Amino acid sequence: MPTPVNQRVQKRRENLRAAGLRPLQIWVPDTRRPGFAEECRRQALLVAKADAADRDLQHFMDAAIADLDSDSE
């Protein structure tokens, strides 16, 4: 008879702890929630507007891209 799932899970957790790891619970946004995509779009537009108004950022990004291009040659 196969080992019950809870025993396999417990053994796996014990092995991970023995390897110096610990369990961690992480809460993340629910991408299935109604309105999630619209809120992402709204925030992205706000960031894009702020970035477009920031000349220093644009110069920095242009210099970074030019630096990447020169590294690939």
Biopython code that builds the backbone (N, CA, C, O; Angstrom):
import numpy as np
from Bio.PDB.StructureBuilder import StructureBuilder

atoms = [
    (1, "MET", "N", (0.858, -1.186, 0.000)),
    (1, "MET", "CA", (0.000, 0.000, 0.000)),
    (1, "MET", "C", (0.899, 1.244, 0.000)),
    (1, "MET", "O", (1.868, 1.303, 0.758)),
    (2, "PRO", "N", (0.585, 2.239, -0.847)),
    (2, "PRO", "CA", (1.413, 3.446, -0.919)),
    (2, "PRO", "C", (1.362, 4.254, 0.381)),
    (2, "PRO", "O", (0.415, 4.162, 1.162)),
    (3, "THR", "N", (2.414, 5.043, 0.580)),
    (3, "THR", "CA", (2.494, 5.912, 1.745)),
    (3, "THR", "C", (1.454, 7.020, 1.611)),
    (3, "THR", "O", (1.326, 7.620, 0.544)),
    (4, "PRO", "N", (0.706, 7.300, 2.686)),
    (4, "PRO", "CA", (-0.281, 8.384, 2.625)),
    (4, "PRO", "C", (0.388, 9.725, 2.300)),
    (4, "PRO", "O", (1.542, 9.963, 2.655)),
    (5, "VAL", "N", (-0.352, 10.579, 1.628)),
    (5, "VAL", "CA", (0.163, 11.872, 1.175)),
    (5, "VAL", "C", (0.714, 12.693, 2.338)),
    (5, "VAL", "O", (1.794, 13.273, 2.223)),
    (6, "ASN", "N", (-0.005, 12.750, 3.446)),
    (6, "ASN", "CA", (0.446, 13.587, 4.559)),
    (6, "ASN", "C", (1.793, 13.114, 5.116)),
    (6, "ASN", "O", (2.588, 13.931, 5.579)),
    (7, "GLN", "N", (2.056, 11.803, 5.075)),
    (7, "GLN", "CA", (3.355, 11.295, 5.526)),
    (7, "GLN", "C", (4.462, 11.666, 4.542)),
    (7, "GLN", "O", (5.572, 12.005, 4.953)),
    (8, "ARG", "N", (4.163, 11.604, 3.246)),
    (8, "ARG", "CA", (5.154, 11.994, 2.232)),
    (8, "ARG", "C", (5.476, 13.481, 2.337)),
    (8, "ARG", "O", (6.636, 13.880, 2.234)),
    (9, "VAL", "N", (4.456, 14.290, 2.541)),
    (9, "VAL", "CA", (4.647, 15.735, 2.680)),
    (9, "VAL", "C", (5.489, 16.023, 3.920)),
    (9, "VAL", "O", (6.417, 16.830, 3.868)),
    (10, "GLN", "N", (5.167, 15.366, 5.033)),
    (10, "GLN", "CA", (5.918, 15.580, 6.265)),
    (10, "GLN", "C", (7.378, 15.188, 6.097)),
    (10, "GLN", "O", (8.267, 15.896, 6.570)),
    (11, "LYS", "N", (7.635, 14.063, 5.425)),
    (11, "LYS", "CA", (9.018, 13.625, 5.187)),
    (11, "LYS", "C", (9.758, 14.642, 4.313)),
    (11, "LYS", "O", (10.914, 14.974, 4.576)),
    (12, "ARG", "N", (9.082, 15.129, 3.276)),
    (12, "ARG", "CA", (9.689, 16.131, 2.392)),
    (12, "ARG", "C", (10.034, 17.395, 3.183)),
    (12, "ARG", "O", (11.121, 17.950, 3.021)),
    (13, "ARG", "N", (9.119, 17.849, 4.032)),
    (13, "ARG", "CA", (9.369, 19.042, 4.844)),
    (13, "ARG", "C", (10.529, 18.819, 5.818)),
    (13, "ARG", "O", (11.352, 19.711, 6.018)),
    (14, "GLU", "N", (10.592, 17.655, 6.409)),
    (14, "GLU", "CA", (11.699, 17.344, 7.314)),
    (14, "GLU", "C", (13.033, 17.382, 6.572)),
    (14, "GLU", "O", (14.021, 17.902, 7.091)),
    (15, "ASN", "N", (13.060, 16.831, 5.359)),
    (15, "ASN", "CA", (14.286, 16.852, 4.553)),
    (15, "ASN", "C", (14.694, 18.281, 4.196)),
    (15, "ASN", "O", (15.876, 18.623, 4.235)),
    (16, "LEU", "N", (13.723, 19.100, 3.852)),
    (16, "LEU", "CA", (14.020, 20.489, 3.526)),
    (16, "LEU", "C", (14.541, 21.240, 4.753)),
    (16, "LEU", "O", (15.487, 22.021, 4.650)),
    (17, "ARG", "N", (13.929, 21.005, 5.904)),
    (17, "ARG", "CA", (14.412, 21.643, 7.136)),
    (17, "ARG", "C", (15.825, 21.179, 7.464)),
    (17, "ARG", "O", (16.660, 21.972, 7.901)),
    (18, "ALA", "N", (16.090, 19.895, 7.253)),
    (18, "ALA", "CA", (17.428, 19.355, 7.505)),
    (18, "ALA", "C", (18.458, 19.998, 6.575)),
    (18, "ALA", "O", (19.640, 20.076, 6.910)),
    (19, "ALA", "N", (18.007, 20.453, 5.414)),
    (19, "ALA", "CA", (18.891, 21.116, 4.458)),
    (19, "ALA", "C", (19.055, 22.602, 4.781)),
    (19, "ALA", "O", (19.714, 23.335, 4.043)),
    (20, "GLY", "N", (18.448, 23.043, 5.896)),
    (20, "GLY", "CA", (18.602, 24.437, 6.310)),
    (20, "GLY", "C", (17.539, 25.370, 5.770)),
    (20, "GLY", "O", (17.702, 26.588, 5.838)),
    (21, "LEU", "N", (16.468, 24.839, 5.241)),
    (21, "LEU", "CA", (15.390, 25.670, 4.700)),
    (21, "LEU", "C", (14.228, 25.712, 5.687)),
    (21, "LEU", "O", (14.117, 24.868, 6.576)),
    (22, "ARG", "N", (13.371, 26.705, 5.512)),
    (22, "ARG", "CA", (12.180, 26.796, 6.345)),
    (22, "ARG", "C", (10.996, 27.180, 5.473)),
    (22, "ARG", "O", (11.172, 27.835, 4.446)),
    (23, "PRO", "N", (9.789, 26.781, 5.868)),
    (23, "PRO", "CA", (8.609, 27.125, 5.071)),
    (23, "PRO", "C", (8.298, 28.614, 5.191)),
    (23, "PRO", "O", (8.576, 29.246, 6.210)),
    (24, "LEU", "N", (7.721, 29.148, 4.140)),
    (24, "LEU", "CA", (7.386, 30.563, 4.099)),
    (24, "LEU", "C", (6.085, 30.726, 3.326)),
    (24, "LEU", "O", (5.931, 30.171, 2.238)),
    (25, "GLN", "N", (5.154, 31.482, 3.881)),
    (25, "GLN", "CA", (3.895, 31.752, 3.197)),
    (25, "GLN", "C", (3.973, 33.126, 2.564)),
    (25, "GLN", "O", (4.337, 34.099, 3.224)),
    (26, "ILE", "N", (3.635, 33.209, 1.294)),
    (26, "ILE", "CA", (3.684, 34.473, 0.567)),
    (26, "ILE", "C", (2.299, 34.766, -0.011)),
    (26, "ILE", "O", (1.688, 33.914, -0.657)),
    (27, "TRP", "N", (1.826, 35.962, 0.229)),
    (27, "TRP", "CA", (0.558, 36.403, -0.330)),
    (27, "TRP", "C", (0.839, 37.224, -1.581)),
    (27, "TRP", "O", (1.665, 38.136, -1.555)),
    (28, "VAL", "N", (0.171, 36.910, -2.649)),
    (28, "VAL", "CA", (0.350, 37.619, -3.915)),
    (28, "VAL", "C", (-1.009, 38.083, -4.422)),
    (28, "VAL", "O", (-2.033, 37.527, -4.025)),
    (29, "PRO", "N", (-1.038, 39.093, -5.292)),
    (29, "PRO", "CA", (-2.323, 39.547, -5.849)),
    (29, "PRO", "C", (-3.015, 38.418, -6.602)),
    (29, "PRO", "O", (-2.368, 37.606, -7.263)),
    (30, "ASP", "N", (-4.326, 38.382, -6.495)),
    (30, "ASP", "CA", (-5.128, 37.376, -7.194)),
    (30, "ASP", "C", (-5.403, 37.878, -8.607)),
    (30, "ASP", "O", (-6.236, 38.761, -8.811)),
    (31, "THR", "N", (-4.704, 37.314, -9.568)),
    (31, "THR", "CA", (-4.829, 37.749, -10.959)),
    (31, "THR", "C", (-6.176, 37.373, -11.569)),
    (31, "THR", "O", (-6.522, 37.849, -12.650)),
    (32, "ARG", "N", (-6.938, 36.520, -10.882)),
    (32, "ARG", "CA", (-8.262, 36.125, -11.392)),
    (32, "ARG", "C", (-9.361, 37.055, -10.902)),
    (32, "ARG", "O", (-10.503, 36.956, -11.352)),
    (33, "ARG", "N", (-9.035, 37.940, -10.002)),
    (33, "ARG", "CA", (-10.031, 38.836, -9.409)),
    (33, "ARG", "C", (-10.568, 39.806, -10.458)),
    (33, "ARG", "O", (-9.801, 40.343, -11.257)),
    (34, "PRO", "N", (-11.881, 40.031, -10.459)),
    (34, "PRO", "CA", (-12.437, 41.005, -11.404)),
    (34, "PRO", "C", (-11.792, 42.374, -11.198)),
    (34, "PRO", "O", (-11.640, 42.836, -10.067)),
    (35, "GLY", "N", (-11.419, 43.012, -12.295)),
    (35, "GLY", "CA", (-10.833, 44.336, -12.228)),
    (35, "GLY", "C", (-9.320, 44.335, -12.113)),
    (35, "GLY", "O", (-8.696, 45.396, -12.159)),
    (36, "PHE", "N", (-8.713, 43.149, -11.960)),
    (36, "PHE", "CA", (-7.257, 43.088, -11.806)),
    (36, "PHE", "C", (-6.540, 43.646, -13.031)),
    (36, "PHE", "O", (-5.641, 44.475, -12.895)),
    (37, "ALA", "N", (-6.924, 43.204, -14.215)),
    (37, "ALA", "CA", (-6.261, 43.654, -15.450)),
    (37, "ALA", "C", (-6.442, 45.165, -15.645)),
    (37, "ALA", "O", (-5.512, 45.855, -16.065)),
    (38, "GLU", "N", (-7.626, 45.668, -15.345)),
    (38, "GLU", "CA", (-7.883, 47.090, -15.494)),
    (38, "GLU", "C", (-7.007, 47.903, -14.534)),
    (38, "GLU", "O", (-6.488, 48.956, -14.905)),
    (39, "GLU", "N", (-6.848, 47.415, -13.309)),
    (39, "GLU", "CA", (-6.010, 48.112, -12.333)),
    (39, "GLU", "C", (-4.545, 48.086, -12.765)),
    (39, "GLU", "O", (-3.833, 49.076, -12.593)),
    (40, "CYS", "N", (-4.094, 46.975, -13.319)),
    (40, "CYS", "CA", (-2.725, 46.895, -13.848)),
    (40, "CYS", "C", (-2.537, 47.916, -14.966)),
    (40, "CYS", "O", (-1.534, 48.628, -15.012)),
    (41, "ARG", "N", (-3.501, 47.975, -15.850)),
    (41, "ARG", "CA", (-3.437, 48.914, -16.971)),
    (41, "ARG", "C", (-3.398, 50.360, -16.469)),
    (41, "ARG", "O", (-2.618, 51.175, -16.963)),
    (42, "ARG", "N", (-4.251, 50.670, -15.478)),
    (42, "ARG", "CA", (-4.303, 52.018, -14.910)),
    (42, "ARG", "C", (-2.948, 52.408, -14.315)),
    (42, "ARG", "O", (-2.443, 53.504, -14.558)),
    (43, "GLN", "N", (-2.369, 51.496, -13.534)),
    (43, "GLN", "CA", (-1.089, 51.791, -12.905)),
    (43, "GLN", "C", (0.031, 51.897, -13.936)),
    (43, "GLN", "O", (0.918, 52.740, -13.805)),
    (44, "ALA", "N", (-0.006, 51.049, -14.956)),
    (44, "ALA", "CA", (1.024, 51.104, -15.999)),
    (44, "ALA", "C", (0.963, 52.429, -16.748)),
    (44, "ALA", "O", (2.001, 52.999, -17.084)),
    (45, "LEU", "N", (-0.241, 52.923, -17.012)),
    (45, "LEU", "CA", (-0.385, 54.212, -17.693)),
    (45, "LEU", "C", (0.155, 55.355, -16.836)),
    (45, "LEU", "O", (0.788, 56.276, -17.351)),
    (46, "LEU", "N", (-0.095, 55.294, -15.531)),
    (46, "LEU", "CA", (0.440, 56.323, -14.626)),
    (46, "LEU", "C", (1.964, 56.322, -14.643)),
    (46, "LEU", "O", (2.590, 57.381, -14.684)),
    (47, "VAL", "N", (2.556, 55.135, -14.613)),
    (47, "VAL", "CA", (4.016, 55.026, -14.636)),
    (47, "VAL", "C", (4.555, 55.527, -15.975)),
    (47, "VAL", "O", (5.555, 56.243, -16.012)),
    (48, "ALA", "N", (3.899, 55.155, -17.068)),
    (48, "ALA", "CA", (4.341, 55.585, -18.394)),
    (48, "ALA", "C", (4.287, 57.104, -18.520)),
    (48, "ALA", "O", (5.191, 57.714, -19.091)),
    (49, "LYS", "N", (3.230, 57.715, -17.988)),
    (49, "LYS", "CA", (3.129, 59.182, -18.023)),
    (49, "LYS", "C", (4.256, 59.824, -17.223)),
    (49, "LYS", "O", (4.879, 60.784, -17.676)),
    (50, "ALA", "N", (4.515, 59.289, -16.033)),
    (50, "ALA", "CA", (5.571, 59.840, -15.183)),
    (50, "ALA", "C", (6.927, 59.672, -15.865)),
    (50, "ALA", "O", (7.754, 60.582, -15.832)),
    (51, "ASP", "N", (7.156, 58.522, -16.477)),
    (51, "ASP", "CA", (8.426, 58.274, -17.168)),
    (51, "ASP", "C", (8.596, 59.211, -18.362)),
    (51, "ASP", "O", (9.692, 59.714, -18.609)),
    (52, "ALA", "N", (7.513, 59.443, -19.100)),
    (52, "ALA", "CA", (7.588, 60.300, -20.281)),
    (52, "ALA", "C", (7.935, 61.740, -19.890)),
    (52, "ALA", "O", (8.571, 62.460, -20.660)),
    (53, "ALA", "N", (7.520, 62.147, -18.712)),
    (53, "ALA", "CA", (7.778, 63.524, -18.257)),
    (53, "ALA", "C", (9.171, 63.675, -17.642)),
    (53, "ALA", "O", (9.611, 64.795, -17.383)),
    (54, "ASP", "N", (9.861, 62.571, -17.410)),
    (54, "ASP", "CA", (11.167, 62.611, -16.732)),
    (54, "ASP", "C", (12.285, 62.540, -17.766)),
    (54, "ASP", "O", (12.675, 61.454, -18.195)),
    (55, "ARG", "N", (12.795, 63.695, -18.159)),
    (55, "ARG", "CA", (13.859, 63.773, -19.179)),
    (55, "ARG", "C", (15.143, 63.087, -18.719)),
    (55, "ARG", "O", (15.812, 62.422, -19.509)),
    (56, "ASP", "N", (15.487, 63.249, -17.433)),
    (56, "ASP", "CA", (16.697, 62.607, -16.918)),
    (56, "ASP", "C", (16.618, 61.088, -17.056)),
    (56, "ASP", "O", (17.598, 60.430, -17.404)),
    (57, "LEU", "N", (15.435, 60.549, -16.776)),
    (57, "LEU", "CA", (15.257, 59.105, -16.914)),
    (57, "LEU", "C", (15.425, 58.682, -18.368)),
    (57, "LEU", "O", (16.055, 57.664, -18.656)),
    (58, "GLN", "N", (14.864, 59.461, -19.279)),
    (58, "GLN", "CA", (14.979, 59.120, -20.702)),
    (58, "GLN", "C", (16.446, 59.146, -21.152)),
    (58, "GLN", "O", (16.881, 58.261, -21.889)),
    (59, "HIS", "N", (17.195, 60.140, -20.717)),
    (59, "HIS", "CA", (18.618, 60.199, -21.060)),
    (59, "HIS", "C", (19.377, 59.006, -20.471)),
    (59, "HIS", "O", (20.242, 58.422, -21.124)),
    (60, "PHE", "N", (19.040, 58.660, -19.236)),
    (60, "PHE", "CA", (19.672, 57.514, -18.590)),
    (60, "PHE", "C", (19.384, 56.228, -19.367)),
    (60, "PHE", "O", (20.293, 55.438, -19.624)),
    (61, "MET", "N", (18.120, 56.019, -19.740)),
    (61, "MET", "CA", (17.741, 54.811, -20.475)),
    (61, "MET", "C", (18.425, 54.772, -21.841)),
    (61, "MET", "O", (18.897, 53.717, -22.265)),
    (62, "ASP", "N", (18.483, 55.900, -22.526)),
    (62, "ASP", "CA", (19.169, 55.955, -23.818)),
    (62, "ASP", "C", (20.644, 55.586, -23.665)),
    (62, "ASP", "O", (21.190, 54.837, -24.475)),
    (63, "ALA", "N", (21.283, 56.115, -22.623)),
    (63, "ALA", "CA", (22.697, 55.802, -22.382)),
    (63, "ALA", "C", (22.868, 54.326, -22.042)),
    (63, "ALA", "O", (23.833, 53.703, -22.484)),
    (64, "ALA", "N", (21.959, 53.763, -21.271)),
    (64, "ALA", "CA", (22.042, 52.346, -20.907)),
    (64, "ALA", "C", (21.897, 51.462, -22.139)),
    (64, "ALA", "O", (22.630, 50.486, -22.297)),
    (65, "ILE", "N", (20.959, 51.802, -23.004)),
    (65, "ILE", "CA", (20.773, 51.022, -24.233)),
    (65, "ILE", "C", (22.002, 51.143, -25.134)),
    (65, "ILE", "O", (22.444, 50.151, -25.714)),
    (66, "ALA", "N", (22.549, 52.339, -25.253)),
    (66, "ALA", "CA", (23.745, 52.534, -26.060)),
    (66, "ALA", "C", (24.909, 51.722, -25.492)),
    (66, "ALA", "O", (25.704, 51.162, -26.246)),
    (67, "ASP", "N", (25.007, 51.658, -24.166)),
    (67, "ASP", "CA", (26.051, 50.878, -23.524)),
    (67, "ASP", "C", (25.867, 49.387, -23.811)),
    (67, "ASP", "O", (26.841, 48.681, -24.073)),
    (68, "LEU", "N", (24.636, 48.911, -23.764)),
    (68, "LEU", "CA", (24.371, 47.504, -24.084)),
    (68, "LEU", "C", (24.723, 47.204, -25.540)),
    (68, "LEU", "O", (25.306, 46.165, -25.849)),
    (69, "ASP", "N", (24.361, 48.123, -26.420)),
    (69, "ASP", "CA", (24.670, 47.926, -27.835)),
    (69, "ASP", "C", (26.178, 47.868, -28.074)),
    (69, "ASP", "O", (26.647, 47.070, -28.886)),
    (70, "SER", "N", (26.940, 48.710, -27.369)),
    (70, "SER", "CA", (28.386, 48.718, -27.567)),
    (70, "SER", "C", (29.035, 47.467, -26.984)),
    (70, "SER", "O", (30.093, 47.050, -27.455)),
    (71, "ASP", "N", (28.419, 46.856, -25.964)),
    (71, "ASP", "CA", (28.956, 45.636, -25.386)),
    (71, "ASP", "C", (28.771, 44.435, -26.312)),
    (71, "ASP", "O", (29.550, 43.483, -26.260)),
    (72, "SER", "N", (27.747, 44.479, -27.153)),
    (72, "SER", "CA", (27.454, 43.325, -28.017)),
    (72, "SER", "C", (28.302, 43.350, -29.300)),
    (72, "SER", "O", (28.277, 42.391, -30.070)),
    (73, "GLU", "N", (29.026, 44.400, -29.526)),
    (73, "GLU", "CA", (29.831, 44.487, -30.749)),
    (73, "GLU", "C", (31.159, 43.815, -30.600)),
    (73, "GLU", "O", (31.953, 43.801, -31.540)),
]
sb = StructureBuilder()
sb.init_structure("model")
sb.init_model(0)
sb.init_chain("A")
sb.init_seg("    ")
for serial, (resi, resn, name, xyz) in enumerate(atoms, 1):
    if name == "N":
        sb.init_residue(resn, " ", resi, " ")
    sb.init_atom(name, np.array(xyz, "f"), 0.0, 1.0, " ", f" {name:<3s}", serial, name[0])
structure = sb.get_structure()
